[in-house]
Amino acid sequence: MNRTDLASTIAQRTGVSVKDANAVIGGFNDVILEAIGRGEKVQLPGLLTIERVDRAARTGRNPRTREEIQIPASKAAKVTVGSKLKAAAKGE
């Protein structure tokens, strides 16, 4: 399902226009990105949790040359799947 399909489905189920559903999806994306950028955790109970995590600096290895390289510390987004989403994936 892509964004167009999602907007159409939301519009049908809620009785709003596709344009309004698209605006809500866009706003949702913006809010999530801003919150994660500030380091806040976003929780949708039963569905998913998104949070920013710190990755420590570490030593890696170039697979081609086998030479050791230093990988700098970084930040990443961590997504944890909720119980309802797990059940849906299992077909329950």
C-alpha positions, -999 to +999 in steps of 0.1 A: +000+000+000+014+034-010+005+068+003-022+073-024-038+040-015-036+048+022-052+083+018-080+067-003-087+040+023-087+065+052-110+088+032-135+059+026-134+047+062-138+081+079-160+100+054-135+128+048-121+138+014-090+122-001-074+157+000-081+160+037-068+125+044-036+133+024-032+165+045-035+145+077-009+119+065+015+148+056+010+164+090+015+130+108+048+126+089+059+161+099+051+156+136+069+123+138+100+136+121+101+167+143+096+147+175+123+122+167+146+150+156+142+165+191+150+132+207+114+125+219+098+090+219+067+085+198+043+058+210+012+045+193+001+018+218-004-016+202+010-004+169+046+008+173+071+029+192+098+051+175+127+065+194+161+080+187+190+060+199+228+067+202+252+043+186+286+042+201+318+045+181+333+012+171+359-005+151+348-021+119+364-040+090+365-031+053+352-064+037+372-059+006+406-052+021+400-066+056+416-033+069+403-021+103+384+012+101+369+034+128+332+039+126+321+072+144+293+075+169+259+083+154+222+086+161+196+063+146+158+057+147+147+026+164+112+012+157+097-014+180+066-032+168+035-033+191+014-064+199-015-056+176+009-051+146+027-084+155-007-102+156-017-087+122+016-098+107+009-134+119-025-133+103-044-134+137 
